[in-house]
């Protein structure tokens, strides 16, 4: 499946695995949106809509910010 990744990670130093994963998710989400914007993708709005739709079941997600 092209929509997920498997990783083996170990927290080293003061950072926890939760912190590392949080920052990784934040970075990759921003990078994907930036790439779509930079390329002026014809399907940008459609792809953004898919992101929003995928987050709808998650109660903690109230709005999608770019």
C-alpha positions as CSV (number, residue, x, y, z in Angstrom):
1,X,0.0,0.0,0.0
2,X,1.4,3.4,-0.9
3,X,-0.4,5.3,1.9
4,X,1.5,4.1,4.9
5,X,5.0,3.3,6.2
6,X,6.6,0.9,8.7
7,X,9.5,2.1,10.8
8,X,11.6,0.7,13.6
9,X,12.7,3.6,15.8
10,X,14.4,4.1,19.1
11,X,14.2,7.3,21.2
12,X,17.7,8.5,22.1
13,X,18.3,11.3,24.5
14,X,15.6,13.5,26.0
15,X,13.0,13.0,23.2
16,X,10.3,10.3,23.6
17,X,8.9,8.2,20.7
18,X,5.6,10.1,20.9
19,X,7.5,13.4,20.4
20,X,9.4,12.0,17.5
21,X,6.3,10.6,15.8
22,X,4.4,13.9,16.4
23,X,7.2,15.9,14.8
24,X,7.5,13.5,11.9
25,X,3.8,13.6,11.2
26,X,3.8,17.4,11.4
27,X,6.8,17.8,9.1
28,X,5.5,15.3,6.5
29,X,2.0,16.8,6.4
30,X,3.4,20.3,5.9
31,X,5.8,19.0,3.2
32,X,3.0,17.3,1.3
33,X,0.8,20.4,1.3
34,X,3.8,22.6,0.3
35,X,4.7,20.3,-2.6
36,X,1.1,20.3,-3.9
37,X,1.0,24.1,-3.6
38,X,4.4,24.6,-5.3
39,X,3.5,22.3,-8.2
40,X,0.2,24.1,-8.7
41,X,-1.3,20.7,-8.9
42,X,-4.6,20.6,-10.8
43,X,-5.8,18.1,-8.2
44,X,-4.7,20.2,-5.2
45,X,-8.3,20.9,-4.1
46,X,-9.3,17.3,-4.6
47,X,-6.3,16.0,-2.6
48,X,-6.9,18.5,0.2
49,X,-10.5,17.4,0.3
50,X,-9.3,13.8,0.7
51,X,-7.1,14.9,3.7
52,X,-10.0,16.6,5.3
53,X,-12.4,13.7,4.7
54,X,-9.8,11.3,6.2
55,X,-9.6,13.3,9.3
56,X,-13.4,13.7,9.9
57,X,-13.8,10.6,12.0
58,X,-11.1,11.8,14.4
59,X,-12.8,13.9,17.1
60,X,-9.7,15.8,17.9
61,X,-9.5,17.3,14.4
62,X,-11.8,20.3,14.3
63,X,-10.4,22.2,11.3
64,X,-7.7,21.6,8.7
65,X,-5.0,24.3,8.6
66,X,-2.6,24.8,5.8
